[in-house]
């Protein structure tokens, strides 16, 4: 019978280009794939448990947030969160300014958002960078997109309502999720958002040569992992719940989270806009001056207390 462990099954066809390399699995892929396939034939639940442990651990840390704190005007602090600490760096600017929080993606760190943050600071915004749990200088070894979302509420508890959130990749999913759960924010920018965690799991299964039944089991496990249902993070479902002005930025050459989903989903937001770039892929648009300028324009609309 198709899909039963222990019987041959055709590996899953990729729903999109594989995500495995981006999520830090490339260096583990040959041995890990063989282990998962063999274990799945003998003990399916064990195979899925191994994958869950691997996928919940971000890539080795690089680019710590301390570097931003050493620059003029930046202040670094630690924020208690669950059983650990979040590393936070903020630039206060002069006087009372609207605050914008910048959120990196899975396997990333706050320094990736520095280019956009600098332009926002120059325009007069109070800007906050955060290393999410198990990333950068924050504590922890494992995390989840659900925990990312909870971290945003920890920032809200410290700072109160913020003018905007600018978020990348899995951080964009977490930020959209937080917005649907009452995060006090006025404007959103979602950069390179994946549309579906379940589809990401399917891509990982394809990269490791595993069948659809394995992917379904992992999706079921993830559904009870991290304190939230995986279905809560489907971007199309979240979009129809978000009334905030939302800018989606996506590159036409993104091989991690293909742009087609953003083209479709942008229209589902009540106040959604879509900017499609060319040739920047999944990461490079974070350091692109034109993208930073467009983010600034979005955040500055109807905002009179700025220096420009």
Number of C-alpha atoms within 10 A of each C-alpha: 7 11 14 12 18 13 9 12 15 12 16 20 15 16 12 15 16 21 23 22 14 15 18 18 20 13 10 12 16 12 10 17 20 14 15 24 19 14 18 19 14 13 14 19 16 13 20 23 15 14 18 16 11 16 19 17 19 21 18 12 13 13 15 17 24 19 12 21 18 12 10 8 13 18 16 18 13 14 16 13 17 12 7 13 19 25 24 23 23 22 24 19 18 12 10 12 17 21 25 26 23 26 30 26 27 23 19 26 25 27 22 21 23 19 16 24 27 15 17 24 24 13 16 23 28 23 27 25 27 30 27 32 25 25 31 25 23 22 18 16 13 15 20 23 27 22 18 27 24 21 24 22 20 17 20 16 10 9 11 14 16 19 20 24 25 25 26 30 24 29 28 30 30 28 31 27 26 22 25 17 15 9 19 16 19 17 22 27 28 26 31 30 28 25 25 21 20 20 19 23 23 28 24 26 29 24 23 23 17 23 22 20 20 25 22 17 16 21 23 15 16 21 16 11 18 15 13 16 15 20 15 17 24 18 24 18 17 21 23 15 16 20 15 17 18 26 23 24 25 31 24 18 16 20 15 23 27 21 23 13 16 26 16 12 19 22 15 18 19 15 15 19 16 19 17 15 18 11 11 16 20 23 19 13 23 23 15 14 13 13 21 20 14 16 24 19 11 19 25 21 10 7 10 9 14 15 11 8
